[in-house]
């Protein structure tokens, strides 16, 4: 290498170093707040999220529905394709680390003027003694070409690592979809069972009210009651029968919601309609908050997105640095195709190395760097918010399970007391010691209390599903 070339490369490197020294600094990123040590002062690490979902749920019909959902649900299938997209992005990033090699072939023809420098030179040059250059001049070429950007600043490797992090993040996203899907199917299934029981309660109440109506009619005939009492009882029967159709519509909609989650058109949902009130919710063990970091897919997804965002900042910063590109080709080139196999006269090869650093478009690169840094800060806040949301979800559900248990016990006692009052009110009404209004109110209170009891049982079962999901259970 002569002194002139050394001087040129020295100038290029000096300019590159000066440009790099002007690259903007990274914005400071705050630390993520530490999660509390416990939810309610308990440090017991037993955690129900470790239980497989097929063990957590006891109802065989529900287990069968969840199995179908996990294989047919469209949202889950869409998420699986996102994983494939992320996987292919890794292949793309990995490919940039390697030289790109291709085969190039071409042909052409050129006619230059006799009185141009090239034409004058060709006219006075002989290919062989006594044989001039052909006019017009052909051009045939076959060559292998390669281009390679040397990753001296780890820009391409960091880009590949970011793609890997996003691939892993997409897997955690899939796990989060699975967790939510299981919870949605279970919640809808318990709602369906609750509606079945409420429908049966309303039907029993209609029968009870119809019997009371007959008694009032009989007493009216015996001049012990009035037409007003008959009409009030009749109206109550109509009201209860209208509730049947409201519940039937809710049952239909809930069945269709489950079918949608299962990725199929409407059909009957097989379930056991009896013994709903005797269902015992699972025993809850919430563990400690730090376990959420390993169990919750959405937290792990946010963490991986944060890792990818940090790598994106490094990639954007590396755009300020000079890049080293190597281009090479080897092949044959001749003005006549029959000469392509003539060696070494037709041999063509070159090797070029370029060092280039941004100079004119630095504002665009700086803007992208600042945007990447802002996205990193966004990812950090999203990670922190996801942890906070997960902790609050579990904290709420732990309290909810405890309060619902107490609420159900009181509702149960209320139903027993009101059920006994029906016989008492009927006996008093028959003996004319209370009027029809007392009987109506008692029957109405019993109906409402039984419906509320079923609703509370549904809330109990859904609360156990909610805390199981909040703790990160279901996807393992």
Helices and strands as residue ranges (DSSP letters): H 3-21, G 48-50, H 53-56, H 60-72, H 74-96, E 100-110, H 117-123, E 126-128, E 131-132, E 137-150, H 155-221, H 227-261, G 289-291, H 292-295, H 297-318, E 323-334, G 337-339, E 347-356, H 362-430, H 436-470
